[in-house]
Amino acid sequence: MVQTHVLGYPRIGADRELKKAQEAYWRGEISQQRLLEVGESIRRENWQAQASEGLNLVTVGDFAWYDQVLNHSLMFGVVAERFAEGAASNKLDQYFRLARGRAPSGQPVAASAMTKWFDTNYHYLVPELHEKQTFTLDSNWLLEEIREAQSLGYKAKPVVLGPLTYLWLGRGVDDVLDLLANLLLCYAELFSQFESLGVEWVQIDEPILGLDLPEQWRSAFHTVYAQLNQMADLQLLLSTYFSPLRENLQLAFSLPVGGVHIDCVRAPEELAEAAQLLGEDQVLSAGVLNGRNVWRADLQKWQSQLKPLADRLGERLWLSASCSLLHSPVDLDTETLLPAEQKQKLAFSRQKLAELAQLQKLLAEPVPSTATPEENPIAGNSVTERLQDSWRAQRYQERAVLQEKCWQLPLLPTTTIGSFPQTDLLRKVRRQHRSGEISELDYTQHLRAEIAEAIRRQEILGLDVLVHGEAERNDMVEYFGEQLQGFVHTGNGWVQSYGSRCVKPPIIFGDISRPQAMTVEWSSYAQSLTQRPVKGMLTGPVTILNWSFPREDIHRSESCLQIAEALRQEVLDLENAGIGIIQIDEPALREGVPLRESEHADYFAWAVGCFRFTCSEVKAETQIHTHMCYSNFNAIMEAIVSLDADVITIESARSDLRLLSAFADRNGGYPNEIGPGIYDIHSPNVPEREELVERLKKIAEVVPIQRLWVNPDCGLKTRSWAEVGSSLLNMVEAARTVRSELA
């Protein structure tokens, strides 16, 4: 009989128990022991959920207090020198210092850099390596979790990040493969520890096999896995996901491993070849359920397709989701308000476990004679052709002259990215409005008061271009999804984005349209309170698409163009209402890029075209901004230039301005205006004015000061007003200092 397992399970808890406990611990409201108890409870519930659906192995090691890559960095002793000074009094607090720059014990410090996990909206903490890096093993946390699962009677399958993928994700060393030999000593010791605990299978994740790898990296796989195979009497399940393997498919199956997991959702065409390449003693793990979406799987289709393979391989065929269920909400049963017609089409992580059990049973039965061959419902699209004329009528150089005359902004204009703190009172009022405890009028009056306070604070701080603060928005994507037709929303469909930050993506159920204006009322009210310009704030079409759960019956570009059309109507309404600076955020542009370079051109053709389409009809004087964060900008610079935004703001402080190099290194430099974030909003640390002055001077060395804006890295909704006020005051004063020195 075929076997079942998953690559990983959500660690936030069905009701975001981990988030709530983390933040309470950081605030000093609960003890560390209480936090540890919450983590233990979540792990046990996750294992029980897997076991109750008959999964043959339960996955251990997928739990993390903040991030799984950070788990490995701490396990291998990869800790930058700055964290040694003022270290925390215990391991967990030191862990949080690396993650966020601050913990209940220890001194504040610059947090680790953070970036996107391949093409997802999950963020990992980047390993900081150096040329003389040595690795030491501290695996007690993982061994304890294995013992914990075994004590409950579960057959534990620990999961670790493969050595090549771990090094690929790191920064700081030019030839990082030189560190490989020393790192493998840690894996040898770790695998020996696994063996001593009676572990049979180890899942070793190497998702970089889905990338266009340099030849030296492809060759390294043979060397590494030949050594790993000799380290202990263990079976290794080499796991890949997010992309077709293509030229690396044969490589993966040629390695001396006990089995290979492939993503049959992203690359269903590779299943047949994988079965042919499978060694006589290897298992094939087929990721047939979409770990990154919420739709129920077509189990009859998979029964028809997998039945011959199941009959031939038996227990050597494993069924799983395409990737870790980290990227899927936890449990559909917690949704009490979804209409039954919609709910029956969905499957969250808990339901995907049940689907694996159902498919396992179906493969033990004959295939019904009514079974039909698989059809491809999304082959081909014509969106790119429809976006040929999406450019604005005037070139940037012409627009810039008119905008400078229109807005009369000073050198180094200061602004923020858009959102201001979402206070406990604001969240309470929003809940009361949703539940009907307060009237629409009372809710509107409260939001107006929040907006007025945000404008007042910005004027006191001396910012040049203001924002209304987004008090009316629960989330930058969900807010728009709630007002557009074609979306449906969950009450508890949370997914981890990073650390304690969770998002609740809307679900695209049908064709998308805009029944009425979505932001004009709030922006117009804010503008009426001040003589300074107020930016209209929109989330871009690509980000709304990529941060939603998309349809699977049409090409993503079709949904993106529908969103772009709705946003274009909103942009024109904002302009007609007197809002002459409009920001259209696209932080998810990079994460939607296919991992294979051969597919980039098609993606950018429709993604960039949809962005331009939203603002293609505005006047030349209307200044279009966009914002991007945590991206490998070097790889997509030409696409960013093609967005043709008048001003782009980017994350750069947390990466110590490394991301800015992409904009400076481009031939001739970035041609439009740019605001590299000069302080990290994801850390609670308040930057000193002198620190910001130096950072701004450093930026001015690579970006012409006439095209330079001053702003934070990202939105400020997760910070407190005390942190925001001090940080922005220091930022504005730093801009004034540099303005006077360089003018």
GIWO-V773822 format. One line per field, one symbol per residue. phi: phi as a letter, one per 20 degrees, with the letter a starting at -180 (. if undefined). A space follows every 10 residues. Layout:
# GIWO-V773822
phi->???
This chain:
# GIWO-V773822
phi->.fdcacfrcg denfclffgf fgffffenec efffffffff ffgfffffff ffemffcdec oeebfbafff gfgffemecf gfeffmffeb ffffgffffc nbbgcnefbf fffcbfeldd eeddeffedb gdgcdcecdg fffffffgff feneeedfdc fffffffgff cocfdfffef gfffffffff fffgffenfd dcececfffe deefffffff gffffffffe eaeceedfdc anafelfeff ggfeffcfac dceeefbffe ffffffegff deddedeeef fdbdefeeff fffffegfff ffelfedddb ffbgfgecff bffeeddfgg feffedbegf fffffffffg fffedffgfe fdffdeecfn acfgffdfde fffdfggffg ffffffelef flfdbceqed geffffffff ffffenfcff ffffffffff fffffgffff fnfedecenm fedfbfdggf ffddfodccd ebeecfdale ecccffdeda fdbdfbfdcf gfffffffeb eefdffdcef fffgffddee fddcfgffff ffffffffff gfffffened ccddfcfegf fefgfeffdf gfffgeffff ffgfcfdfff ffeddbccbl cefgfcgfff ffgmffccdc fbffelmfff gffefggnmf fdebcfgdbe eedffeffgf ffffffffff fdcgffdddc affbfdfeee ffffffffff ffffffffgf fdf
